[in-house]
């Protein structure tokens, strides 16, 4: 007997919205990052998000775009697209099977970052992403855009 969303189900793509108690402007860091990327990168990322969500994510295999992260970022997934001038673009995502009021599992875009070719994001960047993830998980019903 099934009691909730399953990792085998198609996922719904959603964006994390900061809660008014944490940021009165209620930004959506992942959507804002995506919207700021070059047009070709945005198009590829949106197509990859749809492909991952419908696969569903644990069954998706394709080109190194969707990667499970390790270490302090375990439980996170990174959508990777390389853009013009050898620049790297990333979206950091969580999979959510416990969101109240949702009929499907969620593929949640939490934040995005970009970096020049052959560089790494800083520990502070990863800590900021994890902090947003903690904020997201801290409320249920979830704060979504």
ABEGO torsion letter per residue (X at the ends): XBABBBAABBBBBBBBBBBAAABAAGBBAAAAAAAABBAAAAAAAAAAAAAAAAOBAAABBBGGABBBBBEAABGBBBBBBBBBGGBBBBBBBBBBAABBGBABBBBBBABBBBBBBGBBBBAAAAAAAAAAAAAAAABOBBBBX
